[in-house]
Every structure is written in C-alpha cells, then in structure tokens.
Amino acid sequence: CTYPRPPGNATRSLEPRMSQLMSTKVFIISERSHWKDEALYEGIVDFVEMHDVGKAFEKLYNLSVPERQALLDKRFELYKKRFNPSEILRRAKVHLLFQKKP
C-alpha cells in the first residue's frame, strides 16, 4: 500500500505478496486494509476483521467443490483483467508523461 496510514492504524500492505498469491490461483482472506487497497481488490480478496477470519474461511469451505472452483475462476479472471500491465500503467497515468506540454 502506498497510501499513508493514520497513526495507530494496524493495516498492512497488500502489494508485496499479492501477485505471488494470485498467480497460484488461491483464495485470499485478508485483515482489513487501507480503503483504497480494498477498493482495488474488491471481488478478488475477502477483507474481514481479524476476529472474522474463521467465519470467512468457513463460508468458502462450505461451498461445494464446483461452487468454490467457479468463484476462484471468477476472482482469478478479475485479477488478470484488473492487473494486466496496460491497466496498471493506465491507472498510474503513465501516458500523461508522453503528452506534449503547452
């Protein structure tokens, strides 16, 4: 997370490990994070309070195998779309660096 955290906020960065985890096509349950990170990973990561991690795991565990696989496939496709290199560069507004200045 590149966003400043308020003092005393225990949220942790997602970025260092997210691509490694997602490339292995796994479910991710995360402790709450910065709201901008949560928005970016919405539909891909389950963000919960620490005391609700077990409930989130149980919810996934209770799905049938085909339901779990369909959900995992959906999340993986969303991740690939949202984090392809072109999309990352677009969000970073890199194209603006190449525009002529007046």
Helices and strands as residue ranges (DSSP letters): H 15-23, E 29-31, H 35-40, E 46-48, G 50-52, H 53-61, H 65-82, H 85-91, G 94-98
